[in-house]
Amino acid sequence: MGTDHIGARLGLDLNTPAGGQKVTLDPVGSVELLQFVQALCTATNEAQLKQRYVAGFGRLFDLPGYGLYLVDPWTADQVLWMGAGVSDSFLARYERVGRDVDVLQGHVVASGRAAYNLEVAGSMEEWLASPLYRRVKYLHGIRHEIQAPVANRHGLVGTLICATHDPDRAFTPYEVRLMEALGRLLGAIVEGTRSRASLAQQRDQAFIALDRAGTAVVITDPTASEPHLNEPARGLLAEVVDAEHVLHRMIVRPQAEGSFAHHLDVELTGGDTGLLRGSSSYIRAGDGTLITVLELQRDRSEISAETLTALTPRERDVARYVVDGLSDREIAQRLFLSPFTVSQYVKRIYRKLDVSSRVALTRLLLDAAKASRG
């Protein structure tokens, strides 16, 4: 793979002359760079991102010292997230007496661009005479250093650092641009991992709230192999025979978009029967995450079994919805039928049971249930 493709992936123009020469990378380095980028982009959390960054950066760039500071989202302070090739006393001294005179960091914050110490200081002599070097950097004899902003749409969220004590290992303009592009990449990844962590925290808090509310709720995430049941939902389904099969019938998605509901007659583990109701709606259009509220009516005797024997299974479903007070249009939405079809079912039910209205049908069914209970 050519270097132009690598530059495009990282937002660089590698055809631009640097120091009067065209910058190139060997094919092996190109592949390793892309593998490093891929490993960072597929990190699912900050701990994994840190592990992959530590493992990949030193191997890829072959530098004795490098580090990454991230801004603490609570205090807005830059906190060392990861460092390599420097001592703990070096880091402690930098925090105590070096950060205030860090001209490279000042340049990064002011410009939003990467800073190379020799470009900022002017020359090696000026760098060695600078307060930053004389107070801290001399401990490891750091001669060449790049600091690059870790930035995303929220602004500066950290600083990326690489350094060497080899006086002959000067950084090229390409390497400065590469570090800057890597900082932008890390900024986007950090934003994504923090966003996912925040969403996970909100989800967990919502699950706790649902458990305490006592409502049986099932959350179906299209990226998960199994639906999530809160504690009330697990308790409810524990009473249902063949619960897994029943649950998946309850969350079958209709072809039409929007909210939907299912009613299923179920057998209960205690030997009785019941009616399981499930009302489902999507969190938002296009998201695919489905919220289903379950309700189990354990006693189905409000409609007499003897009365229902005259009806077909579909007519029974319609009759039960009529008793629940639903209109033809609402019943059509629940059963995925047209309102006209539901209307025809209602008329057939009237004829079979010799009633002429929804009120009469409801009274007949409920009175029959009372009589059967004696």
Wavefront OBJ file of the C-alpha trace (Angstrom):
o trace
v 0.000 0.000 0.000
v 1.360 3.409 -0.973
v 2.059 6.207 1.477
v -0.602 8.416 -0.139
v -3.270 6.085 1.227
v -1.787 6.245 4.725
v -1.677 10.021 4.576
v -5.301 10.169 3.454
v -6.364 7.976 6.379
v -4.595 10.273 8.860
v -5.357 13.588 7.177
v -1.821 14.113 5.837
v -0.431 15.170 2.481
v 2.687 13.046 2.199
v 3.527 14.466 -1.221
v 4.330 17.834 0.335
v 8.110 18.289 0.491
v 9.546 18.236 4.007
v 13.026 19.659 4.360
v 13.274 19.836 0.573
v 12.659 16.113 0.093
v 9.577 14.019 -0.508
v 8.673 11.982 2.571
v 8.329 8.218 2.059
v 7.790 5.156 4.221
v 8.831 1.613 3.502
v 5.954 -0.820 2.723
v 6.415 -2.732 6.019
v 6.160 0.495 8.011
v 3.044 1.427 6.060
v 1.303 -1.830 6.963
v 2.312 -1.578 10.621
v 1.005 1.990 10.779
v -2.365 0.932 9.424
v -2.497 -2.008 11.839
v -1.757 0.358 14.722
v -4.514 2.732 13.597
v -6.959 -0.159 13.235
v -6.138 -1.448 16.723
v -6.790 1.992 18.223
v -10.021 2.544 16.296
v -11.524 -0.773 17.406
v -10.832 -0.215 21.123
v -14.139 -0.401 22.993
v -13.088 1.383 26.202
v -10.281 3.564 27.553
v -8.516 0.677 29.321
v -8.298 -1.232 26.046
v -7.230 1.894 24.187
v -4.417 2.467 26.698
v -3.213 -1.133 26.376
v -3.163 -0.985 22.578
v -1.495 2.417 22.508
v 1.282 1.318 24.871
v 1.853 -1.886 22.923
v 1.806 -0.293 19.488
v 3.429 3.125 19.740
v 6.858 2.062 20.996
v 7.078 -0.813 18.546
v 6.031 1.308 15.584
v 8.031 4.481 16.198
v 11.070 3.035 18.009
v 11.468 5.974 20.382
v 12.825 5.703 23.942
v 10.269 8.006 25.520
v 6.605 8.724 24.908
v 3.531 9.591 26.877
v -0.084 10.636 26.758
v -1.890 13.109 28.993
v -5.691 13.314 28.993
v -7.846 16.048 30.454
v -9.824 14.894 33.477
v -13.461 15.596 32.500
v -14.282 16.559 36.112
v -11.350 18.804 37.049
v -10.182 19.901 33.555
v -6.596 19.117 34.664
v -4.250 17.183 32.413
v -3.460 13.868 34.073
v -0.758 11.460 32.939
v -2.594 8.580 31.390
v 0.403 6.629 30.220
v 4.180 7.186 30.083
v 7.160 5.131 28.954
v 10.917 5.643 29.051
v 10.968 8.148 31.915
v 11.340 7.818 35.687
v 8.680 8.535 38.286
v 10.852 11.271 39.780
v 11.059 12.913 36.349
v 7.274 12.949 36.111
v 6.870 14.251 39.655
v 9.361 17.053 39.034
v 7.634 17.997 35.790
v 4.320 18.385 37.633
v 5.958 20.392 40.408
v 8.282 22.783 38.557
v 8.086 22.020 34.833
v 4.494 22.385 33.718
v 4.422 26.145 34.369
v 7.407 26.731 32.044
v 6.469 24.159 29.393
v 6.639 26.325 26.272
v 5.757 23.355 24.069
v 2.517 22.806 25.932
v 1.806 26.523 25.734
v 2.291 26.414 21.961
v -0.021 23.400 21.639
v -2.777 25.060 23.659
v -2.476 28.408 21.865
v -2.233 27.102 18.305
v -3.974 23.732 18.421
v -1.040 22.353 16.431
v 1.872 20.044 17.181
v 5.042 21.639 18.562
v 8.658 20.505 17.974
v 11.035 21.775 20.654
v 13.708 22.992 18.223
v 11.129 24.924 16.200
v 9.710 26.553 19.336
v 13.069 27.179 21.065
v 14.870 28.167 17.854
v 18.012 26.043 18.205
v 19.551 23.271 20.267
v 21.569 25.824 22.265
v 18.443 27.780 23.158
v 16.641 24.582 24.090
v 19.421 23.486 26.450
v 19.337 26.921 28.078
v 15.532 26.997 28.460
v 13.915 26.784 31.932
v 12.014 23.652 30.886
v 15.202 21.785 30.022
v 17.223 23.081 32.966
v 14.496 22.217 35.488
v 13.236 18.878 34.186
v 14.247 17.632 30.762
v 17.944 17.454 31.631
v 17.200 14.471 33.930
v 16.886 12.277 30.835
v 18.923 14.499 28.516
v 15.965 14.987 26.183
v 17.235 16.634 23.006
v 14.257 16.277 20.667
v 10.592 16.302 21.660
v 7.204 16.631 19.951
v 4.010 17.523 21.763
v 0.760 17.199 19.808
v -2.796 18.091 20.811
v -5.302 15.310 21.446
v -8.388 17.108 20.225
v -11.942 16.438 19.146
v -15.128 18.448 18.678
v -15.092 19.312 22.384
v -11.674 20.972 22.065
v -8.339 19.982 23.588
v -8.742 16.778 25.606
v -5.084 15.877 26.068
v -1.507 15.968 24.845
v 0.558 13.378 23.004
v 4.336 13.393 23.623
v 7.318 11.605 22.093
v 10.998 12.296 22.801
v 14.579 11.077 22.367
v 17.895 11.839 24.038
v 19.834 11.123 20.824
v 21.121 14.523 19.574
v 21.311 13.183 16.009
v 17.722 11.894 15.964
v 16.038 15.076 14.760
v 12.332 14.894 13.950
v 11.257 15.614 10.383
v 8.320 17.834 9.409
v 6.507 14.664 8.372
v 6.895 13.167 11.855
v 5.523 16.343 13.401
v 2.490 16.161 11.112
v 2.126 12.446 11.813
v 2.026 13.053 15.569
v -0.545 15.801 15.036
v -2.744 13.461 12.984
v -2.353 10.716 15.577
v -3.475 13.185 18.251
v -6.625 13.977 16.260
v -7.308 10.263 15.863
v -6.869 9.627 19.581
v -9.148 12.562 20.359
v -11.947 11.078 18.260
v -11.460 7.648 19.844
v -11.458 9.078 23.376
v -14.688 10.927 22.574
v -16.259 7.694 21.367
v -15.139 5.599 24.346
v -16.269 8.237 26.849
v -19.598 8.550 25.076
v -20.091 4.778 25.210
v -19.116 4.730 28.888
v -21.624 7.502 29.612
v -24.371 5.676 27.735
v -23.563 2.443 29.569
v -23.803 4.270 32.887
v -27.149 5.781 31.914
v -28.379 2.366 30.794
v -27.364 0.768 34.098
v -29.070 3.539 36.037
v -32.214 3.067 33.949
v -32.165 -0.695 34.637
v -31.913 -0.054 38.385
v -34.801 2.399 38.208
v -36.903 -0.105 36.254
v -36.183 -2.851 38.773
v -37.312 -0.656 41.642
v -40.387 0.561 39.793
v -41.717 -2.996 39.681
v -42.676 -2.853 35.996
v -41.708 -5.877 33.906
v -39.565 -4.517 31.056
v -37.661 -6.235 28.253
v -35.041 -4.300 26.260
v -34.092 -5.752 22.893
v -30.838 -4.387 21.479
v -30.209 -5.387 17.835
v -26.474 -5.697 18.597
v -27.041 -8.163 21.468
v -27.784 -11.860 21.045
v -30.208 -11.956 23.984
v -32.838 -9.483 25.220
v -32.269 -7.830 28.579
v -34.909 -8.569 31.226
v -35.162 -6.557 34.401
v -35.910 -8.343 37.672
v -39.724 -7.982 37.491
v -39.705 -9.364 33.931
v -37.621 -12.368 34.985
v -40.010 -13.007 37.863
v -43.064 -12.711 35.609
v -41.711 -15.058 32.956
v -40.699 -17.577 35.621
v -44.424 -18.255 35.971
v -44.876 -18.933 32.246
v -44.433 -22.343 30.651
v -41.942 -22.301 27.748
v -41.100 -18.714 28.666
v -38.266 -18.215 26.164
v -40.455 -19.189 23.228
v -43.308 -17.025 24.522
v -41.022 -14.015 25.021
v -39.684 -14.152 21.482
v -43.231 -14.303 20.136
v -44.032 -11.199 22.173
v -41.193 -9.181 20.615
v -41.711 -10.199 16.994
v -41.426 -7.007 14.967
v -44.229 -6.244 12.519
v -43.540 -5.034 9.010
v -45.088 -1.662 9.791
v -43.006 0.873 11.699
v -43.941 2.268 15.084
v -45.310 0.873 18.326
v -47.050 -2.485 18.457
v -48.491 -4.955 20.943
v -49.111 -8.688 21.306
v -51.551 -10.640 23.479
v -50.856 -14.342 24.018
v -52.713 -17.009 25.941
v -50.108 -18.775 28.076
v -49.891 -21.740 30.387
v -48.623 -21.038 33.873
v -46.300 -23.253 35.871
v -48.964 -23.639 38.574
v -51.340 -25.322 36.123
v -53.544 -22.312 35.365
v -53.713 -20.248 32.210
v -53.206 -16.551 31.712
v -53.045 -13.739 29.221
v -49.659 -12.158 28.582
v -49.752 -8.629 27.177
v -46.726 -6.958 25.645
v -46.623 -3.317 24.541
v -43.532 -2.477 22.494
v -42.058 0.754 21.184
v -38.731 1.855 19.730
v -36.497 4.242 21.658
v -36.166 6.388 18.558
v -36.593 5.964 14.820
v -33.759 4.070 13.163
v -32.130 3.040 16.453
v -33.573 -0.484 16.529
v -33.632 -0.747 20.341
v -37.036 -2.018 21.443
v -38.659 -1.477 24.850
v -41.403 -3.985 25.755
v -43.569 -3.687 28.853
v -45.065 -7.026 29.941
v -48.256 -7.588 31.902
v -49.496 -11.014 32.950
v -53.152 -11.478 33.722
v -53.142 -14.726 35.642
v -56.911 -15.193 35.824
v -58.524 -15.471 32.395
v -61.967 -16.182 33.834
v -63.246 -12.686 33.027
v -64.262 -14.209 29.730
v -66.079 -17.514 29.987
v -64.324 -20.397 28.297
v -67.729 -21.871 27.378
v -68.750 -18.644 25.686
v -65.506 -18.456 23.729
v -65.886 -21.981 22.311
v -68.302 -20.576 19.738
v -65.594 -18.277 18.368
v -62.540 -18.922 16.237
v -59.098 -18.172 17.783
v -58.877 -14.868 15.874
v -62.426 -13.920 16.905
v -61.467 -14.631 20.514
v -58.516 -12.279 20.231
v -60.777 -9.549 18.840
v -63.422 -10.175 21.527
v -60.843 -9.841 24.299
v -59.657 -6.527 22.913
v -63.265 -5.328 22.728
v -63.641 -6.199 26.418
v -60.461 -4.220 27.085
v -62.193 -1.196 25.536
v -60.119 -0.901 22.335
v -61.528 0.560 19.115
v -61.471 -1.286 15.792
v -58.476 0.779 14.694
v -56.578 0.042 17.916
v -57.367 -3.665 17.630
v -56.178 -3.599 14.004
v -52.840 -2.148 15.112
v -52.418 -4.793 17.802
v -53.274 -7.728 15.525
v -51.685 -6.310 12.345
v -54.984 -6.332 10.476
v -56.877 -3.646 8.603
v -59.657 -1.800 10.474
v -62.127 -3.171 7.909
v -61.115 -6.751 8.666
v -61.500 -6.141 12.399
v -64.939 -4.639 11.789
v -65.975 -7.791 9.954
v -64.712 -9.939 12.828
v -66.730 -7.863 15.301
v -69.905 -8.309 13.232
v -69.402 -12.088 13.091
v -68.890 -12.153 16.870
v -72.165 -10.215 17.322
v -74.032 -12.751 15.165
v -72.556 -15.791 16.896
v -73.225 -14.481 20.399
v -76.504 -12.752 19.482
v -75.530 -9.253 20.628
v -75.749 -5.924 18.830
v -73.142 -3.666 20.438
v -69.759 -3.567 22.128
v -71.426 -2.797 25.448
v -73.699 -5.816 25.120
v -70.785 -8.019 24.091
v -68.707 -6.900 27.051
v -71.605 -7.415 29.489
v -72.308 -10.873 28.084
v -68.759 -12.061 28.408
v -68.169 -10.648 31.875
v -71.550 -11.859 33.188
v -70.824 -15.308 31.849
v -67.471 -15.258 33.668
v -69.153 -14.302 36.961
v -71.685 -17.063 36.549
v -68.976 -19.633 35.884
v -67.241 -18.625 39.131
v -70.545 -19.187 40.936
l 1 2 3 4 5 6 7 8 9 10 11 12 13 14 15 16 17 18 19 20 21 22 23 24 25 26 27 28 29 30 31 32 33 34 35 36 37 38 39 40 41 42 43 44 45 46 47 48 49 50 51 52 53 54 55 56 57 58 59 60 61 62 63 64 65 66 67 68 69 70 71 72 73 74 75 76 77 78 79 80 81 82 83 84 85 86 87 88 89 90 91 92 93 94 95 96 97 98 99 100 101 102 103 104 105 106 107 108 109 110 111 112 113 114 115 116 117 118 119 120 121 122 123 124 125 126 127 128 129 130 131 132 133 134 135 136 137 138 139 140 141 142 143 144 145 146 147 148 149 150 151 152 153 154 155 156 157 158 159 160 161 162 163 164 165 166 167 168 169 170 171 172 173 174 175 176 177 178 179 180 181 182 183 184 185 186 187 188 189 190 191 192 193 194 195 196 197 198 199 200 201 202 203 204 205 206 207 208 209 210 211 212 213 214 215 216 217 218 219 220 221 222 223 224 225 226 227 228 229 230 231 232 233 234 235 236 237 238 239 240 241 242 243 244 245 246 247 248 249 250 251 252 253 254 255 256 257 258 259 260 261 262 263 264 265 266 267 268 269 270 271 272 273 274 275 276 277 278 279 280 281 282 283 284 285 286 287 288 289 290 291 292 293 294 295 296 297 298 299 300 301 302 303 304 305 306 307 308 309 310 311 312 313 314 315 316 317 318 319 320 321 322 323 324 325 326 327 328 329 330 331 332 333 334 335 336 337 338 339 340 341 342 343 344 345 346 347 348 349 350 351 352 353 354 355 356 357 358 359 360 361 362 363 364 365 366 367 368 369 370 371 372 373 374
